[in-house]
Amino acid sequence: MVNNGDSDSPRLLETVSRAFEIFEALQRLDGAGVTELATELDMSKSSVYNYLRTLEEGRFAVRSGDTYRLSYRFLHIGEYVRGCSQVYRHGAEELDVLAYETGRYAHLATEQHGLGVNLYKSKGQEAIGRQYQQSKLQRPDYLHYSATGKAMLAFMPAERVDWILDEYGLVKRTANTVTDRDALLSELETVREDGYAVNREEEIEGIRAVGAPIRTPDGEVLGSVSISGPAHRIQTPEYQSQMVGAITDAANRIEVNINTASKQGDFPSFDH
């Protein structure tokens, strides 16, 4: 076991931490052999082999020749975790409607550990960038350069926003990414006033997006929804206004779905 240096913190199991590192490396490398993993993680080949055989025995990894990959067991775990999200359960169908009505890519996201988690994406008839958008379902995102991320940041408590910015900084993705903290905080204030956020080609050149938060009746941020498309279309005032109306309506419907589901048990019963 290893200790993180804080006497008040729990001791961490080194073997478990190493197993997580191997999971992440197998995902990052899209599968790997013993030698490649040992080099990647600065571990001995024998240790890597023992971990991989243990994971294979537990059906968390599969081997083809000399290459190990993550197994479909993670797919089942992932679907279970996603299904536990009320944002996903009550938002996926609304997202399909949003994508159909706008013809664009619609995105449903939430936040965990200070990063954006893409829960679901739906493709409209005129949507572009399918491969990139689908790959986003397999990894977390920084919050400061996406419409979904900024929509969530704007309505979080100030101390939570400060922690996220301190922890991850403001990574630059394009020439348009906001990397000045004061400028971002000023933009988030505007998002709170307007009720929606805009990604102005800050994640990918040529793609703009409009996003709105999904919140509880008392204001807690649960997630967000957005639409993305070609910058030359979404940046026009008339089109952006239409997109804002579409996403805020979708966000409101999801909020109502979540709120009504939570109230289903709040009725009197003849059993008492």
Solvent accessible surface area in square Angstrom, and as a share of the most:
residue,aa,sasa,rsa
1,M,133,0.60
2,V,62,0.36
3,N,71,0.37
4,N,88,0.45
5,G,73,0.70
6,D,69,0.36
7,S,110,0.71
8,D,135,0.70
9,S,30,0.19
10,P,104,0.65
11,R,134,0.49
12,L,80,0.40
13,L,94,0.47
14,E,80,0.36
15,T,88,0.51
16,V,63,0.36
17,S,41,0.27
18,R,66,0.24
19,A,17,0.13
20,F,112,0.47
21,E,67,0.30
22,I,0,0.00
23,F,37,0.15
24,E,104,0.47
25,A,0,0.00
26,L,3,0.02
27,Q,101,0.45
28,R,139,0.51
29,L,51,0.26
30,D,106,0.55
31,G,9,0.09
32,A,2,0.02
33,G,17,0.16
34,V,35,0.20
35,T,76,0.44
36,E,87,0.39
37,L,0,0.00
38,A,9,0.07
39,T,109,0.63
40,E,75,0.33
41,L,26,0.13
42,D,129,0.67
43,M,26,0.12
44,S,62,0.40
45,K,116,0.49
46,S,73,0.47
47,S,44,0.28
48,V,0,0.00
49,Y,102,0.39
50,N,91,0.47
51,Y,46,0.17
52,L,0,0.00
53,R,90,0.33
54,T,93,0.54
55,L,16,0.08
56,E,40,0.18
57,E,133,0.60
58,G,28,0.27
59,R,184,0.67
60,F,53,0.22
61,A,2,0.01
62,V,78,0.45
63,R,128,0.47
64,S,83,0.53
65,G,57,0.55
66,D,123,0.64
67,T,42,0.24
68,Y,6,0.02
69,R,107,0.39
70,L,53,0.27
71,S,14,0.09
72,Y,177,0.67
73,R,107,0.39
74,F,62,0.26
75,L,102,0.51
76,H,126,0.56
77,I,74,0.38
78,G,37,0.36
79,E,83,0.37
80,Y,149,0.57
81,V,88,0.50
82,R,57,0.21
83,G,28,0.27
84,C,74,0.44
85,S,27,0.17
86,Q,67,0.30
87,V,6,0.03
88,Y,44,0.17
89,R,130,0.47
90,H,45,0.20
91,G,0,0.00
92,A,17,0.13
93,E,139,0.63
94,E,29,0.13
95,L,0,0.00
96,D,61,0.31
97,V,64,0.37
98,L,1,0.00
99,A,1,0.01
100,Y,178,0.68
101,E,115,0.52
102,T,21,0.12
103,G,7,0.07
104,R,9,0.03
105,Y,2,0.01
106,A,0,0.00
107,H,11,0.05
108,L,0,0.00
109,A,2,0.02
110,T,27,0.16
111,E,40,0.18
112,Q,112,0.50
113,H,131,0.58
114,G,1,0.01
115,L,34,0.17
116,G,5,0.05
117,V,52,0.30
118,N,18,0.09
119,L,14,0.07
120,Y,50,0.19
121,K,14,0.06
122,S,14,0.09
123,K,99,0.42
124,G,4,0.04
125,Q,168,0.75
126,E,99,0.45
127,A,14,0.11
128,I,83,0.42
129,G,43,0.42
130,R,148,0.54
131,Q,158,0.70
132,Y,59,0.22
133,Q,12,0.05
134,Q,58,0.26
135,S,40,0.26
136,K,12,0.05
137,L,63,0.31
138,Q,128,0.57
139,R,83,0.30
140,P,76,0.48
141,D,10,0.05
142,Y,71,0.27
143,L,6,0.03
144,H,4,0.02
145,Y,5,0.02
146,S,12,0.08
147,A,2,0.02
148,T,13,0.08
149,G,1,0.01
150,K,0,0.00
151,A,0,0.00
152,M,1,0.00
153,L,1,0.00
154,A,1,0.00
155,F,35,0.15
156,M,22,0.10
157,P,82,0.52
158,A,75,0.58
159,E,126,0.56
160,R,77,0.28
161,V,8,0.05
162,D,59,0.31
163,W,108,0.38
164,I,6,0.03
165,L,9,0.04
166,D,103,0.53
167,E,97,0.44
168,Y,61,0.23
169,G,32,0.30
170,L,32,0.16
171,V,55,0.32
172,K,127,0.54
173,R,96,0.35
174,T,7,0.04
175,A,89,0.69
176,N,72,0.37
177,T,8,0.05
178,V,31,0.18
179,T,63,0.37
180,D,82,0.42
181,R,83,0.30
182,D,108,0.56
183,A,48,0.37
184,L,0,0.00
185,L,65,0.32
186,S,66,0.43
187,E,30,0.13
188,L,3,0.01
189,E,92,0.41
190,T,66,0.39
191,V,6,0.03
192,R,113,0.41
193,E,131,0.59
194,D,77,0.40
195,G,27,0.26
196,Y,49,0.19
197,A,1,0.01
198,V,7,0.04
199,N,6,0.03
200,R,109,0.40
201,E,39,0.17
202,E,3,0.01
203,E,15,0.07
204,I,51,0.26
205,E,113,0.51
206,G,34,0.32
207,I,29,0.15
208,R,30,0.11
209,A,6,0.05
210,V,0,0.00
211,G,0,0.00
212,A,2,0.02
213,P,11,0.07
214,I,0,0.00
215,R,82,0.30
216,T,33,0.19
217,P,116,0.73
218,D,124,0.64
219,G,26,0.25
220,E,106,0.47
221,V,29,0.16
222,L,26,0.13
223,G,0,0.00
224,S,0,0.00
225,V,0,0.00
226,S,3,0.02
227,I,0,0.00
228,S,10,0.07
229,G,2,0.02
230,P,20,0.12
231,A,9,0.07
232,H,125,0.56
233,R,93,0.34
234,I,0,0.00
235,Q,92,0.41
236,T,53,0.31
237,P,105,0.66
238,E,121,0.54
239,Y,26,0.10
240,Q,35,0.16
241,S,73,0.47
242,Q,112,0.50
243,M,9,0.04
244,V,25,0.14
245,G,32,0.31
246,A,23,0.18
247,I,0,0.00
248,T,37,0.22
249,D,76,0.39
250,A,0,0.00
251,A,3,0.02
252,N,80,0.41
253,R,84,0.31
254,I,0,0.00
255,E,42,0.19
256,V,87,0.50
257,N,48,0.25
258,I,12,0.06
259,N,49,0.25
260,T,74,0.43
261,A,34,0.26
262,S,75,0.48
263,K,104,0.44
264,Q,135,0.60
265,G,69,0.66
266,D,96,0.50
267,F,151,0.63
268,P,133,0.84
269,S,54,0.35
270,F,215,0.90
271,D,133,0.69
272,H,199,0.89
